[in-house]
Amino acid sequence: MNPKVADDGSVTIYREPTRPGADLEVNWLLSAAHARGALTPLMRLYWPLPPALSGEWIPPPVVEVT
């Protein structure tokens, strides 16, 4: 619910079947070992501003880090 945000404003999500370590667990999503690549990112915008509704605003890309 309250992910750890990096100094540059980015958020790294760790999606793996084993715990990444106590300091990273706040950004950890448990996944099955066989589910690699099966995640569909979803962003919910509550009370979006007009640029999001018109398509002018585009969310930042998801970057896979292996």
N, C-alpha and C positions, 0 to 999 in steps of 0.2 A: 504493500500500500504506500509506503514511503521509500522509494528506491534511492540509493546513494547516487548523487549527481556529481560528475567530474567537474573540475575547475572550468573547463570550456563549455559546460552546459550539457554535455552528452551523457547518456545513460547506457552502461554496458549491462546486458542481460546474459547471464550464464545459464544455458539450457543444456543440462547433462544429467545422466542417471545417478551420478554420485555427488556428494556434497563437495563444493569447491573450496571449503574452508570457512571458518567462522566469520572472518572479516568480509567475505564475499556473499554470504548466504542471503543478505537482504536483497540482492539482485539475482537470486537463483530461482529458476523454474525447473522443477523435477521433470524429467522426460524419460521415456523408455529407451533403452539402448538401441532398439531397432527402429525408432521413430525419427532418426536423423533426416532432416529435410522435410518433414511432414508438418511443420508449424506454419500456420497462416497468421501473419501479424494483423492485428485489428486495433484501430484507434477510435476511441469514442470522444466526441467533442460535445461537451455540455455547454449550452448557451454560446454557440460559435459566433464569432464576429462575421460581418458581411463578407470579407475576403474569402473566408472558408466556404461560405455558402455559394458564392459566385464561381468558385473554381480558381480564383486568382491566387490564393494561398495554396501551396503544395507542401505537405509534410516532408521532413528530411528523409533521405533514403535509409533503408535498413542495410547495414554492412555486416556480412558474415566474417567473423574472425576465427580462424581455426588454429 
